[in-house]
Amino acid sequence: MIEMKVDDMTCTSCITHVEVVTEPGSGAIAATDNSASQLQIAIIGSGGAAMAAALKAAELGARVTLIERGAIGGTCVNIGCVPSKIFIRAAHVAHLRQSSPFDGGISISAPSIDRRALRAQQQARVDELRHAKYEGILDRNPAITVLRGTARFKDGEHLIVQMTAGGERVIAFDRCLIATGASAAVPKIPGLKDTQYWTSTEALVSDAIPERLAVIGSSVVALELAQAFARLGSKVTILARNTLFFREDPAIGAAVTAAFRAEGIEVLEHTQASNVAYANGEFVLATNNGELHAEKLLVATGRVPNTRDFGLEAAGVTVNAQGTIVIDQRMRTSSPHIYAAGDCADQPQFVYVAAAAGTRAAINMTGGEAALDLSAMPAVVFTDPQVATVGLSEAQAHLAGIETVSRTLTLDNVPRALANFDTRGFIKLVAAAGSLRLLGVQAVVPEAGEIIQTAAIAIRARMTVQDLTDQLFPYLTMVESLKLCAQTFTRDVTQLSCCAG
């Protein structure tokens, strides 16, 4: 049996010395270089979950074979988190140069946008981070072998790898982690597949800013990119099947909708496209609210797990109706010795969740027992104002049978927001009735992502709103809004001095 790992960045010449032959399922590896027998772990993928698992497994003494069919680093560094946040930040700077709360005293001027230059800067940083945090680390770790190729299961103990450079290899493993990520979901709208629509991948590498952009979608990716393109010069129209962020507290969608409309972004709620066509250089969308024309069309309606064509059935790995791999709290699948983590598994699709799951999967694959607790998982949407949440919303708490008390603080009560002349948004605290233990926080606040971890720690520590009130928060910071909102449970904060303790 041959044991190796395949990833998307290492040449095949570096693997010849670790080729091994054993009896199937024996778990004892006789290496050609006469090294001691070690646990053999195969990992499919090279993104957040895969990298975390590979590094932890190697640290714990395992031999790791990483198998990657695309770019090393997966979605986050290559086509997701990193390029999108660079793009969004550039758009934020462009926006401030032409519109800010201080326009009365600082002259404004519409910036000239060189999209090609911005894209080159963006890609250079992506390449730099991929090499520093993925490729370089893998190259320097002798316990990890990286292969480029496409893996599929032969059975519950072997992988068949179609090598990118040609040929096929059989990989034996004692344990295997599936960390294959997810891809953009594409709705079944008549005519759509016959057009050159964008997903986020194409949008982020576009050479130009379209004059008119239609966006189908109402959640994270759709709204982050819609606002960024609008700030860089596109006339943007969003088609929301329901309302923006309809799965969240209704106040979140309402606040973001108001902010978007104030910037000139058209938000069409309860609007669906029934047909998409491309003619005479433009997209034509037939909707229940009339016909819409746009130069480009961005489809951002969620992501689907990459679980097809890996032969999961041959290994006895169960997926749910959405094609997501079913796992337990320890990342184990339905098949003995096979684990899954990240966006291909039934976990929240955040890279930090994937990395945490990958680390714990490695611990469990090497004989440990580690679970992943998502009860205080923070989430951030990089719109402006940002949306950040952690813990339970009121609706989620009530579904769980928990009685709640909540308070909402608008930002015109927050000194930092007043000093910034930007009072868009709110912060909301949800507490258990009686004990007033903090259960959840929802915030629509500029830089909300910088305050939500404090809330997550408070929830993890089972703090009450009084505990928050008793903490020292630095004055003229946005995180002070947590304390101010906590104070509203017992007093009228409009009657307090600026930094009242």
Secondary structure by P-SEA (a helix, b strand, c coil): ccccccccccccccccccccccccccccccccccccccbbbbbccccaaaaaaaaaaaaabbbbbbbbccccccccccccaaaaaaaaaaaaaaaaaccccccccbbbbbbbbaaaaaaaaaaaaaaaaaaaccaaaaaacccbbbbbbbbbbccccbbbbbcccbbbbbbbbcbbbbcccccccccccccccccccccaaaaaaccccccbbbbccccaaaaaaaaaaaaaccbbbbbccccccccccaaaaaaaaaaaaaacccccccccccbbbbcccbbbbbcccccccccbbbbccbbbbcccccccccccccccccccbbbccccccccccbbbbcccccccccaaaaaaaaaaaaaaaabbbbbbbccbbbbbbccccbbbbccccaaaaaaaccccccccccccccaaaaaacccccbbbbbbccccccccccccccccccccaaaaaaaaaacccaaaaaacccccccccaaaaaaaacccccccccccccc
